[in-house]
Amino acid sequence: MKKLPIGLQNFKEIIESGYLYVDKTRQIYDLIDKGKLYFLSRPRRFGKSLLLSTLRYIFDGEKDLFKGLYIAEQTDYTWKKHPVLEFNFASYGYQCDPDKLKLAISYSLQEYGRKFGIELPDKHIKVQLDTLVEQLSAKYNRVVILIDEYDKPIIDFIMEPEKAKANSDVLAAFFAFIKSLEAQGYLHFLLVTGVSKFGKMSLFSDLNNLRDLTLSPNKLELTGITQAELLTYFGSHILSIAEDFDTTTEELLEHIQSWYGGYSWNGETKLYNPSSIMSFLNHKHFGSFGFATNTPTFLVKATRNKHINPDDFEQIRVHSTFFNEFSIAEPDMAGLLFQAGYLTISKIKYKRMRPDYFLSYPNKEMYIAFTNNLLE
């Protein structure tokens, strides 16, 4: 049995150290082949960072890392190398104010300048970004930009709207700079990820050609683990645990599904939380592993001093606009729970060709985490 990559998010480390990797390169190749500007929202610990890391090494042209994987064995991908700029806004520090956020972005740009041998002016972020990307394009190839947890500087202040708005203005300006570079033909690929989509933030109006993959029916399996993947990649681990506890694999799989499955963005395709599955296989007992690492500060703040009945969230009906209306000024409790992974789409009903979405708890882990931990 291969080692479980618990807590690991670097594709190269996973491959070179012999850890188990669930091959997502079929979906990734399709992403690269059919577009270039994307946005994806998923709860924390759901595989977004590993997705971005995998893309990085693909665009680095490191074909040897992908030996035996779909993209290297069953596609005609050219492995042409592109300079890659990665920005992880979660790494810029908790409670990052606008001035610190600008400084952190500037520092990242300066670091890339040193890495690629490009001297950047000590000026506005726009000038630094323009200089870096233009010279990278001229010196090497069109540039790839990967952005992880773009919304962290916003949701850290979700209960302080003025501070959240100030940080969102910094981010909106940064993304507007990126759009100007795309318009000039300097960008090869862009993927922005986060747990939420703030519909009124100008990121999504300025980058109006950014394709939102969140509910895209063909991209549901980019992150998370399907039933087929669970059996293919984790079958030996599951068999070992079933033998240890003298139960059948069928019975064990039913329990695993009820505890860690149930995540869906179309009401039909059900996914497992990767981190929870691997924590269960490592600890070999059922438990709410997600609470310790998955409950964001903004959700704790939002629920504090509120009289919340967990049963109120068993079946919530929302319209399609719900997923684009997350507001900084007036955060909706159901919206916050959906972003954090405590709620998921359980089913979709169509009325006059318009969908109604029904939200509920995906599994026992999230229900228990919400009722026994968060509300306490």
C-alpha positions as CSV (number, residue, x, y, z in Angstrom):
1,M,0.0,0.0,0.0
2,K,1.3,3.5,-0.9
3,K,1.7,6.0,1.9
4,L,-1.2,8.4,2.4
5,P,-0.2,12.1,1.6
6,I,-1.8,13.5,4.7
7,G,-1.3,17.3,4.8
8,L,0.8,17.3,1.7
9,Q,-0.1,19.7,-1.1
10,N,3.0,19.7,-3.3
11,F,2.6,17.4,-6.3
12,K,6.3,16.9,-6.9
13,E,6.9,15.8,-3.2
14,I,4.0,13.4,-3.4
15,I,5.2,11.7,-6.6
16,E,8.9,11.6,-5.8
17,S,8.4,10.4,-2.2
18,G,6.1,7.6,-3.3
19,Y,2.9,8.8,-1.8
20,L,-0.5,7.9,-3.2
21,Y,-1.8,10.3,-5.8
22,V,-5.3,10.2,-7.2
23,D,-4.8,10.9,-10.9
24,K,-6.8,14.0,-11.8
25,T,-4.7,14.8,-14.9
26,R,-7.5,13.7,-17.3
27,Q,-9.7,16.5,-15.9
28,I,-6.8,18.9,-15.8
29,Y,-5.8,18.2,-19.4
30,D,-9.4,19.0,-20.4
31,L,-9.2,22.2,-18.5
32,I,-6.0,23.3,-20.2
33,D,-7.1,22.1,-23.7
34,K,-10.5,23.9,-23.7
35,G,-9.8,27.2,-22.0
36,K,-7.4,29.5,-20.2
37,L,-9.2,31.8,-17.7
38,Y,-10.9,30.0,-14.8
39,F,-12.3,30.4,-11.3
40,L,-13.2,27.6,-8.9
41,S,-14.6,27.7,-5.4
42,R,-14.6,24.7,-3.1
43,P,-14.4,24.3,0.7
44,R,-11.1,24.1,2.4
45,R,-9.2,20.8,2.5
46,F,-10.9,19.8,-0.8
47,G,-7.8,19.6,-3.0
48,K,-7.6,23.1,-4.5
49,S,-4.0,23.6,-3.5
50,L,-2.9,20.2,-4.9
51,L,-4.7,21.0,-8.1
52,L,-2.7,24.3,-8.4
53,S,0.5,22.5,-7.6
54,T,-0.2,19.9,-10.3
55,L,-0.8,22.6,-12.8
56,R,2.4,24.3,-11.8
57,Y,4.5,21.3,-12.6
58,I,2.6,20.7,-15.9
59,F,3.4,24.2,-17.0
60,D,7.0,23.8,-15.8
61,G,7.2,21.1,-18.4
62,E,8.3,18.4,-15.9
63,K,6.9,15.5,-17.9
64,D,8.9,12.9,-16.0
65,L,6.9,13.6,-12.9
66,F,3.8,12.5,-14.7
67,K,5.0,9.1,-15.9
68,G,2.1,6.6,-15.7
69,L,-0.5,9.4,-15.4
70,Y,-3.2,10.1,-17.9
71,I,-1.8,13.4,-19.3
72,A,1.6,11.9,-20.1
73,E,0.4,8.5,-21.4
74,Q,-2.9,9.2,-23.2
75,T,-2.8,12.8,-24.5
76,D,-0.8,14.8,-27.0
77,Y,0.1,17.5,-24.6
78,T,3.3,19.3,-25.8
79,W,4.9,20.0,-22.4
80,K,6.0,23.4,-23.5
81,K,7.4,25.3,-20.6
82,H,5.8,28.5,-19.3
83,P,6.9,30.8,-16.5
84,V,4.5,30.3,-13.5
85,L,3.6,32.9,-10.9
86,E,1.8,31.5,-7.8
87,F,0.1,33.6,-5.2
88,N,-1.3,32.0,-2.0
89,F,-3.2,34.6,-0.1
90,A,-3.6,32.3,2.9
91,S,0.1,32.5,3.4
92,Y,0.1,36.3,3.7
93,G,-0.8,36.1,7.4
94,Y,-4.0,36.1,9.5
95,Q,-5.9,39.4,9.7
96,C,-3.8,41.0,7.0
97,D,-4.8,44.7,6.6
98,P,-4.7,46.5,3.2
99,D,-1.2,48.0,3.7
100,K,0.3,44.6,4.7
101,L,-1.6,43.0,1.8
102,K,-0.1,45.4,-0.7
103,L,3.3,44.8,0.8
104,A,2.9,41.0,0.7
105,I,1.9,41.1,-3.0
106,S,4.8,43.4,-3.8
107,Y,7.3,41.2,-2.0
108,S,6.0,38.1,-3.9
109,L,6.5,40.0,-7.2
110,Q,10.0,41.0,-6.2
111,E,10.9,37.4,-5.3
112,Y,9.8,36.3,-8.7
113,G,11.9,39.1,-10.2
114,R,14.9,37.8,-8.4
115,K,14.1,34.2,-9.4
116,F,13.9,35.0,-13.1
117,G,16.6,37.6,-13.2
118,I,14.3,40.6,-13.8
119,E,14.9,43.8,-12.0
120,L,11.6,45.3,-10.9
121,P,11.1,49.0,-10.0
122,D,10.3,49.9,-6.4
123,K,7.0,51.4,-7.4
124,H,3.2,50.6,-7.5
125,I,2.2,46.9,-7.7
126,K,0.8,47.5,-11.2
127,V,4.1,48.7,-12.5
128,Q,5.9,45.7,-10.9
129,L,3.4,43.2,-12.3
130,D,3.5,44.8,-15.7
131,T,7.2,44.8,-15.8
132,L,7.6,41.2,-14.6
133,V,5.0,39.6,-16.9
134,E,6.0,41.6,-20.0
135,Q,9.6,40.7,-19.6
136,L,8.9,37.1,-18.8
137,S,6.8,36.8,-21.9
138,A,9.5,38.3,-24.0
139,K,12.3,36.3,-22.4
140,Y,10.6,32.9,-22.1
141,N,7.0,32.3,-23.0
142,R,3.5,33.5,-22.1
143,V,2.9,33.5,-18.4
144,V,0.8,31.3,-16.2
145,I,-0.8,32.8,-13.0
146,L,-2.2,30.5,-10.2
147,I,-4.0,32.1,-7.3
148,D,-4.9,30.1,-4.2
149,E,-7.4,31.3,-1.6
150,Y,-7.9,34.7,-3.1
151,D,-10.7,35.5,-0.6
152,K,-8.7,34.8,2.6
153,P,-8.0,38.5,3.2
154,I,-11.7,39.2,2.9
155,I,-13.3,36.4,4.9
156,D,-10.9,37.0,7.8
157,F,-12.8,40.3,8.3
158,I,-16.3,39.0,7.3
159,M,-17.7,40.4,10.6
160,E,-15.9,43.7,10.0
161,P,-17.3,44.9,6.7
162,E,-15.2,48.1,6.4
163,K,-11.9,46.2,6.7
164,A,-13.2,43.4,4.4
165,K,-14.1,46.0,1.8
166,A,-10.7,47.7,2.1
167,N,-9.0,44.4,1.4
168,S,-11.4,43.5,-1.4
169,D,-10.5,46.8,-3.1
170,V,-6.8,45.9,-3.0
171,L,-7.5,42.5,-4.5
172,A,-9.9,44.0,-7.1
173,A,-7.2,46.4,-8.3
174,F,-4.7,43.5,-8.5
175,F,-7.0,41.4,-10.6
176,A,-7.8,44.4,-12.8
177,F,-4.0,44.6,-13.5
178,I,-4.1,41.0,-14.4
179,K,-6.9,41.6,-16.9
180,S,-4.9,44.3,-18.7
181,L,-2.1,41.8,-19.1
182,E,-4.5,39.2,-20.5
183,A,-5.8,41.7,-23.0
184,Q,-2.3,42.4,-24.2
185,G,-1.8,38.6,-24.9
186,Y,0.8,38.0,-22.1
187,L,-1.2,35.3,-20.2
188,H,-1.3,31.6,-21.2
189,F,-3.4,30.4,-18.3
190,L,-5.1,31.7,-15.2
191,L,-6.8,29.9,-12.3
192,V,-8.2,31.6,-9.3
193,T,-9.5,29.5,-6.3
194,G,-11.2,30.3,-3.1
195,V,-14.0,29.1,-0.8
196,S,-16.4,31.8,-1.8
197,K,-17.4,34.0,-4.7
198,F,-18.3,37.5,-3.7
199,G,-20.6,38.4,-6.6
200,K,-20.5,42.2,-5.9
201,M,-16.7,42.2,-5.9
202,S,-15.2,43.8,-9.0
203,L,-12.9,40.9,-9.5
204,F,-15.7,39.1,-11.3
205,S,-16.8,42.2,-13.3
206,D,-13.3,43.3,-14.3
207,L,-12.4,39.7,-15.3
208,N,-15.7,39.2,-17.0
209,N,-14.2,36.4,-19.2
210,L,-13.2,34.4,-16.2
211,R,-15.1,31.1,-16.5
212,D,-16.7,29.9,-13.2
213,L,-16.2,26.2,-12.8
214,T,-18.0,25.9,-9.4
215,L,-21.2,24.4,-10.8
216,S,-19.8,23.4,-14.2
217,P,-21.2,19.9,-14.9
218,N,-18.0,18.8,-16.7
219,K,-15.6,19.9,-13.9
220,L,-17.2,18.5,-10.8
221,E,-14.4,15.9,-10.3
222,L,-11.5,18.3,-10.5
223,T,-11.2,18.1,-6.7
224,G,-12.6,15.7,-4.2
225,I,-12.7,11.9,-4.5
226,T,-15.4,10.0,-6.5
227,Q,-16.7,6.5,-5.5
228,A,-14.7,5.0,-8.3
229,E,-11.5,6.7,-7.2
230,L,-12.1,5.6,-3.6
231,L,-12.3,2.0,-4.7
232,T,-9.4,2.2,-7.2
233,Y,-6.9,4.1,-5.1
234,F,-7.8,3.3,-1.5
235,G,-9.2,-0.2,-1.9
236,S,-6.3,-2.0,-0.2
237,H,-6.5,0.4,2.8
238,I,-10.2,-0.2,3.1
239,L,-9.8,-4.0,2.9
240,S,-7.2,-3.9,5.6
241,I,-9.4,-1.9,8.0
242,A,-12.4,-4.2,7.2
243,E,-10.2,-7.2,8.2
244,D,-9.0,-5.5,11.4
245,F,-12.6,-4.9,12.5
246,D,-14.0,-8.2,11.2
247,T,-16.6,-6.6,8.9
248,T,-17.3,-6.7,5.2
249,T,-15.9,-4.1,2.8
250,E,-19.5,-3.4,1.7
251,E,-20.6,-2.5,5.2
252,L,-17.5,-0.4,5.8
253,L,-18.0,1.5,2.6
254,E,-21.5,2.3,3.6
255,H,-20.2,3.8,6.8
256,I,-17.5,5.7,5.0
257,Q,-20.1,7.2,2.6
258,S,-22.4,8.3,5.4
259,W,-19.5,9.9,7.3
260,Y,-17.3,11.5,4.7
261,G,-19.2,11.4,1.3
262,G,-22.2,13.4,0.1
263,Y,-20.5,16.5,-1.3
264,S,-22.1,17.6,-4.5
265,W,-22.4,20.6,-6.8
266,N,-25.1,19.2,-9.1
267,G,-27.1,17.0,-6.6
268,E,-26.1,13.8,-8.4
269,T,-22.3,13.4,-8.5
270,K,-21.3,12.7,-4.9
271,L,-17.7,13.3,-3.7
272,Y,-15.7,12.5,-0.6
273,N,-13.6,15.0,1.2
274,P,-10.0,13.9,0.5
275,S,-8.6,15.1,3.8
276,S,-11.3,13.4,5.9
277,I,-11.0,10.1,4.0
278,M,-7.2,9.9,4.5
279,S,-7.5,10.9,8.2
280,F,-10.0,8.1,8.7
281,L,-7.8,5.6,6.9
282,N,-4.8,6.8,9.0
283,H,-6.6,6.8,12.4
284,K,-8.8,3.8,11.6
285,H,-11.8,5.0,13.4
286,F,-14.7,7.3,12.5
287,G,-14.6,10.8,13.8
288,S,-15.1,14.4,13.0
289,F,-11.6,15.1,11.7
290,G,-12.6,18.1,9.7
291,F,-13.6,20.4,12.6
292,A,-10.0,20.9,13.9
293,T,-8.7,22.0,10.5
294,N,-11.7,23.1,8.5
295,T,-13.7,25.5,10.6
296,P,-12.6,29.0,9.4
297,T,-12.5,31.9,11.9
298,F,-15.2,33.8,9.9
299,L,-17.7,31.1,10.6
300,V,-17.0,31.0,14.3
301,K,-17.5,34.8,14.4
302,A,-20.7,34.6,12.4
303,T,-22.3,32.0,14.6
304,R,-21.3,33.6,17.9
305,N,-24.2,35.1,19.9
306,K,-26.8,33.8,17.4
307,H,-29.6,31.5,18.2
308,I,-29.2,28.8,15.6
309,N,-31.2,25.6,15.3
310,P,-29.2,23.0,13.3
311,D,-32.4,21.5,12.0
312,D,-33.1,24.8,10.1
313,F,-30.3,23.8,7.7
314,E,-31.5,20.3,6.8
315,Q,-33.3,21.3,3.6
316,I,-32.8,24.9,2.3
317,R,-34.2,25.9,-1.1
318,V,-32.2,28.5,-3.0
319,H,-32.1,29.8,-6.5
320,S,-29.1,29.9,-8.8
321,T,-28.4,33.5,-8.0
322,F,-27.6,32.3,-4.4
323,F,-24.2,31.1,-5.5
324,N,-23.2,34.6,-6.9
325,E,-24.6,36.8,-4.2
326,F,-22.3,36.2,-1.2
327,S,-22.1,39.7,0.3
328,I,-19.4,41.2,2.4
329,A,-21.8,43.7,4.0
330,E,-24.6,41.3,4.7
331,P,-23.2,37.7,5.0
332,D,-25.9,35.1,4.8
333,M,-25.7,32.2,7.3
334,A,-26.6,29.5,4.7
335,G,-24.1,31.0,2.3
336,L,-21.3,30.9,4.9
337,L,-22.1,27.3,5.8
338,F,-22.1,26.4,2.1
339,Q,-18.7,28.0,1.5
340,A,-17.2,26.3,4.5
341,G,-18.5,22.8,3.4
342,Y,-21.0,22.3,6.2
343,L,-23.8,22.4,3.5
344,T,-23.9,21.0,0.0
345,I,-26.3,20.7,-2.9
346,S,-28.4,17.6,-2.1
347,K,-30.7,17.9,-5.1
348,I,-31.9,20.1,-7.9
349,K,-35.5,20.5,-9.1
350,Y,-36.5,22.2,-12.3
351,K,-39.6,24.3,-12.6
352,R,-40.3,25.8,-16.0
353,M,-36.7,25.1,-16.9
354,R,-35.4,27.1,-14.0
355,P,-33.5,25.2,-11.3
356,D,-34.2,25.3,-7.5
357,Y,-31.3,24.0,-5.4
358,F,-31.7,22.3,-2.1
359,L,-28.9,22.5,0.4
360,S,-28.4,20.1,3.3
361,Y,-25.6,18.6,5.4
362,P,-23.4,16.4,3.3
363,N,-22.6,13.8,5.9
364,K,-22.3,12.9,9.6
365,E,-18.9,14.5,10.0
366,M,-20.1,17.9,9.1
367,Y,-23.4,17.6,11.0
368,I,-21.6,16.5,14.1
369,A,-18.9,19.1,13.7
370,F,-21.6,21.8,13.4
371,T,-23.9,20.6,16.2
372,N,-21.4,19.3,18.7
373,N,-18.4,21.6,18.2
374,L,-19.2,24.8,16.4
375,L,-22.4,25.7,18.2
376,E,-20.8,25.0,21.6
